[in-house]
Amino acid sequence: MKAGPPPECPPAILAQIADLELVARIIVEGLVSGLHRSPFHGYSAEFSQYRHYRPGDDLKHVDWKLVARTDRVYTKQFRETTNMASALVLDTSRSMNFPTAGLKSRAVSVGPLTKFRYAVIAAAALAHLISRQGDAIGLLAGERFLAPRAGRQHLRGLLAGLASLTASGGWSAADNVRRASERLKRRGLLFVLSDLYDEEERTLAELRRAARTGHEVVLLQILSREEIELPYRRDLEFTDLESGRSLAINASLARREYQDAVAAFLERWRSRAGAEGFQYSLIITDTPPNRALRNVLLARVTK
Amino acid sequence: MLWLNPFALFALALVAAPILIHILIRRRAEPFPFPTLRFLQPTRLAAIRRHVLEDIALLAVRIALLAATVAALAGPLFVTAARRQAWDRRIVRAVVVDDSNADLNVARPFEGRDRGAKSPAPQANSLAPHLQNTFEATSLTDGIRRAILWLDTAPPARRELVVASVFPIGSIAQADLSVIPDDIGVRFERTGTLPGTRTVAAGRLLTSGGVRAREVTLAGAQTSVRDAAVGDPMVWPIDVVSSKAEQPAIDAAVAAVLSQRVWAAPPDRRARLVLVEPTVVVQPAEPTVVVQAFMPAIVAHPSTPAVAQALPRDVAPEAGVSPGTGVAQAFRPAIIDGLSDVSPVRHAWIADAVARIAGDRELRDAAAGVAAGLSDARLAAAPWQILASAADGRPLAVAAESANRLVVASAARASDVTTPLLLRAIANAIAVVPDLQHAEVVSIADALLRQWSRPSTPPASPRIETVDHDDRRWLWLAALCLLGLEMRIRRARPVDASQEHHEETAHVA
């Protein structure tokens, strides 16, 4: 019998859970049960045991000699012996603090799930998942840096660090990517969770440089549905969350051009990331985090 | 459709208010934090297009709400075929009951039917209280008039007038029925039968032989009158003020009147006749006071203190002087005040007496033969009323009221034939003439009553003030529903705004 998809927890509910470790565990529990193989590859692995073949297992791990001897299909399981070092680069700029809390609206009376909160939850889930595999995970978010380490104690410290973060002030994607790639001692995995509104060329250059140094780059561009579609109708005085500049326009009249510009921006990032060999995923905050991360991890597995 | 209060429809102009509000409303561009402005292109603001109506649905509901409220206040009445049929089925009835023959113990209309098992007119019993009214009157003419007034204010229905009486001859006539509007049905209910003969007292008479009581016997078409002497003292109801020299003539005039028999007046009805000589004396020193003199000497008939009381206080009976000499010195202004102490007629019996005296043709003819009338212009003006005029066109006799009695001033001499005619007219006018109508024993024929009867016609379009039920409740209900819808739409707007993640702020520019 085919198992159904793992249960998904709505983002609005996850946003209400203050315990970040609990949120991460909820997401990861629903995440790994749907994956048949580890999305994170070590650089060497030693044989662990045989087990019966199950649909979906990679055929390259089937022990064909054993099949010939026993007429039974077994797959070989390996234990990764080489630790992977990963770093979470989290955007803490004010632009991530959207939709803004305090907007006078019934729908947001319980508090909106901002991009930043979504990114924190996703980072926590990734950290939990990676740490669960015994790999080292680090964090670079603004001024806060935690060197990649493995272990439960480190994970708790990292989650506590994530929980204490706020999206305030400026943030340079290029500088943070460079700093993270320099802090990773050996080849590792670089997760960048950002809306990627910062200088595109410089950010891309730093990402390219990190890739050249042997790091694997995973770009998670986190945006809200509102900033993609601009669904407003009235006259609004838009105020830039980072620069403070404002522009009064009629949202209805500006929608078409805005959507075209955003679509071009996203397509540019997608194509450039693909060309550079980065794993790129656009995550919209109304997507349940476990579904979004599952898609990311599945993309890694099938890569 | 009728409007009970059509002036309320002027309030429909209020529907302009929501339209103006919706036109003039201006939505301020609200500050809205946003991650980046890099993809936003400057556009014109919608506020410059504010003459365009927004929220058409809300505007329509508000206009409909106002219109329904105004229409409800205007009191609509939908005159449908069903409603007309209901009005046509309904009867509103006025019953006029003749009370003048209460002594006959006649049946009350409809009361017997209410109590009895026999009910030939069931609709009479099923009328609601506000659809039937009974008018008791001693005069059917008066009762019919009151009934018509009530029917005029009755709710829309077939209107019917029922006259209940024994119907003695003269109790009602064609002229009384001509005032009834054509759409009102008329029905006559005979409530009993008149006795074959009836003897009634018909007042008292003053004669030269004393007071006599009159009795009238009505027997079918025959009427017999019988007078009998009674021992009551003779009370002559008219005080005469004149010069002493005129006393014999006054006595003769009164005797002549009594010989002709006049009706005896009730004790509370008194009159005074002042015979004024038409001598005009102008006093240069007091030109505004004395223009007419009358003789202060008294002739009292009967010569009692009552006559003295009728005189002005400061005029002594002995103060008289011969006319023509020293008149101005003898008759002070107070004398004239004795006549000027009069007021407009207030008592009904005095007004009735004045009218009856003025209607005496013999008196008018005799007065026309008198050469000169009253020369004092004040006696020809209010409150004096002219009873008869002399040959010179001036009033010969005038009347007014003074201290609850009738005062008549006359320029005729006591010896003139006009004076006894005036005395007779006054005596008969202030007396209560017996009305024998209620004693009539002959009734109006049934055939004539049937001829006068007619059915009621279907009600025409009702007058707005007579409508008892209108349709404003439906419009109030509609207004309530629209109010709820309007609130629902208004409450739904923030939800829409939540999708936009902002709440609009509106104010009237």
Contacts between the chains, C-beta under 8 A, distances in Angstrom:
chain1	res1	chain2	res2	distance
A	95	B	35	3.9
A	95	B	36	5.9
A	96	B	35	7.7
A	98	B	33	7.1
A	98	B	34	7.1
A	98	B	35	4.7
A	99	B	501	5.9
A	100	B	33	4.5
A	103	B	501	5.5
A	103	B	502	6.5
A	104	B	502	7.2
A	104	B	503	4.3
A	105	B	494	7.5
A	105	B	497	6.4
A	105	B	498	4.0
A	105	B	501	5.6
A	105	B	502	6.9
A	105	B	503	6.3
A	106	B	494	6.0
A	106	B	495	6.3
A	106	B	498	4.9
A	107	B	495	7.7
A	107	B	498	3.7
A	107	B	499	7.2
A	107	B	501	7.5
A	108	B	498	7.1
A	108	B	501	7.0
A	115	B	35	7.7
A	195	B	35	6.4
A	197	B	35	6.5
A	197	B	36	4.9
A	197	B	38	7.1
A	226	B	501	6.4
A	227	B	34	7.2
A	227	B	35	5.6
A	227	B	36	7.9
A	231	B	499	6.5
A	231	B	500	6.5
A	232	B	32	7.7
A	232	B	500	4.5
A	232	B	501	7.2
A	232	B	502	6.9
A	233	B	500	6.1
A	234	B	27	5.7
A	234	B	29	7.7
A	234	B	30	7.5
A	234	B	46	7.0
A	234	B	500	6.7
A	234	B	502	7.1
A	234	B	504	5.6
A	235	B	27	5.9
A	235	B	28	7.4
A	235	B	29	3.9
A	235	B	30	7.8
A	235	B	45	4.7
A	235	B	46	5.2
A	235	B	47	5.7
A	236	B	29	5.8
A	236	B	30	6.1
A	236	B	32	4.3
A	236	B	502	6.7
A	237	B	29	4.5
A	237	B	30	6.4
A	237	B	31	4.8
A	237	B	32	6.1
A	238	B	32	5.4
A	238	B	33	8.0
A	238	B	34	4.4
A	238	B	37	6.0
A	238	B	40	5.9
A	239	B	31	5.5
A	239	B	32	6.5
A	239	B	33	5.1
A	239	B	34	6.4
A	240	B	34	6.6
A	240	B	35	7.8
A	240	B	36	6.2
A	240	B	37	4.9
A	241	B	33	5.3
A	241	B	34	6.6
A	241	B	35	5.6
A	241	B	36	7.7
A	242	B	35	7.9
A	242	B	36	7.4
A	243	B	37	7.8
A	245	B	37	6.1
A	246	B	31	6.9
A	247	B	37	5.4
A	247	B	40	5.7
A	247	B	42	6.4
A	248	B	29	4.4
A	248	B	45	6.3
A	249	B	40	6.3
A	249	B	41	7.6
A	249	B	42	6.0
A	249	B	43	4.5
A	249	B	45	7.0
A	250	B	43	5.2
A	250	B	44	6.6
A	250	B	45	5.4
A	250	B	46	4.5
A	251	B	500	7.8
A	252	B	46	7.2
A	253	B	43	4.1
A	253	B	44	6.9
A	253	B	46	7.5
A	254	B	40	5.8
A	254	B	41	5.8
A	254	B	43	4.8
A	257	B	39	8.0
A	257	B	41	4.9
A	258	B	39	5.1
A	258	B	40	5.9
A	258	B	41	7.2
A	261	B	38	7.7
A	261	B	39	3.9
A	261	B	41	7.9
A	262	B	39	5.3
A	265	B	39	6.9
